Amino acid sequence: MEKNIESILLELGIDFRLCGNIKKTFRNVATIQQGKDGDLCYCSFEGEEALSLISKSNADIILCGEDLEKAIAQNYQSSNLSKKQQFIFVNNPRAAFIKIINKISKNDNKKVGISPTAIVSATASIGSNCYIGNNVVIGEDCKIGNDTVISDRAVIVQKCIIGNNCVIEPGVTIGADGFAYERDKKTLELERFPHIGGVRIGDNVEICANSSIARGSISDTVIGDGTKLDALVHVAHNVIIGRNCELTAGTIIGGSTIIGDTSWMGLNCTLKNKIKIGNKVIVGAGACVIHDVPDKDIVAGVPAKSIKHKVITDKLFLMAGQRSDNP
């Protein structure tokens, strides 16, 4: 099906400028290396490296950075670039490409309804336009917002509030008891700390496969709007995570830890319980964080220490994958 790139960009509110062929429709998306007739791709490289990739691409429409506009216009006029192609200049081609794909996917693949194999408590509520997958369990006093997807075999145990437009992938468990015990001084036996809190998840949150979010012992565990959790992430009881954070695969967060907004946790990092991570913090892969981390710091190692003074690029916070032209 032909899709009009200009109308999509306008609808998404993305500022752009055009160069080249007047063709404004595409059928598929592809990498810049594999693009062909009817394809939309993007190039987030810069300078000569970008121009080399673009000149070799057979894609019909290429999203490019604004800094390439002058060079591409000159090459187009001198016939060094295909006259059949259209070039679209945006502030961040990768971000624009992602938004375009998400919009197309949302329109084309929207699922709504509750699987007959799902088990939903009589005290739970589910918003409009939701999809509840096969063998999902939604327990007592849970509330699911509008346009949210709960995928196959996810278990929402009890006292959980999940916001609007969230995605919960297969095998996720939300709202089970956390791991907290008190040892008797005489018998040395372990007494479980009662968990009577819940879990509150904001809007536009995504939690990938087989992650675990424990409910609070007394107060709630909280995940802020727009935060994304990769597969196999564990969030312990009473943790508070801010808005628009990224927790990559294998991240473990100890109980009662607080993470500020827009922070990023590297692969398989561990955050000790009862510490505070500031806003816009980067935690390196495999790091073990045992102390508080201030705003905008970068920490790595075991135990984690600040390496911010060693970082010389101002683009690090664009995060992993931003330099790659593969989707």
Phi, psi and omega in degrees: 000130180288136180238136183272112186294321183295317180293324178294316180296320178295318180295326179280351180073029181264123176290137183206161171227152187246152172211140174104207184307144181285353179302130183231017180240155177216161180252323185223171172243154183202169171288160181295331179286328185256359183298146180217189180306133178087001184258148169253134175220181178221158175227117180253007173286173182232162171061215184298326179298318178294314181297324178296314179296316182296320182293336181266351185278143177256009180293148180289318185232129181235123173279127184231159175289152182299332181291347180266355189301312183296313182296318181292320178299319179294317179293325179294316180294328180271008177067022174281347178241155183296132177288350180274345185271157172240135180247131181240121184260123181226167181295319182221097185297324180293316179297318178297318179299315180299315181296322179296312180299315181298321179294316179297314182296320181296321180287323186273332190240019183296125176249139178223138176132174180240124180299144177295343179269356178286149177244116184239123180298150178294339180265002178270156176230142182234130183287188182277153176059033177267160171235125179243114191279187184294134175060023172287144174240125176239114191273194187295140173060028175268149180227122181251128181285187182282150172061028181259144179249124173248107189279174187309137172067009173289147180235118176253101199290299183191153174053043180246136174245120180244130189284197181276148172058038177264158176232119177247113187278173185302142172080003180287142174240125180233127173096010172284162179299145174280180183256098181210125183221157173238131183267129176291128185294332182272308185270343184066011177285154182261129177252124182292133174285129183292138178250105182242003176277189180226200176230132176239119182244129184284194179278153174060031177268141175236132180234116187278175195305138170063026172274163183226127179239110182280147175281162183289154177288310175236304173276172185276153163279137188229133173236123188283168181305138172077001181282145183236130178245126178284182181294149173062032174271140176241124177245117184280179184296144174067009175290144174237120179245133184284198183274145170057037174270159174236122177245108184281174191304137175085001179297136178236127182239120180289163186300144175064017174279147180241131178240130181285189182284150168058035177262160185228127181251124183287168182306131173058029175278159180231130177248121179300159178291153172061035173246168182236125177254130185283193177278147175055043177265143173246125176250123184292161179300135177074004182290151174240106187265120183241356179231163175301149179235126182285169179306141171064017177274162176233120183236150179203162175099179180228110351290158185292137176227159181292133174238015184302324182292345180267350184272124185251352180261144176269007183253003185301323185287357172289346171080166182302142178091345184291338181271352185265146177261017172264138180301000000 
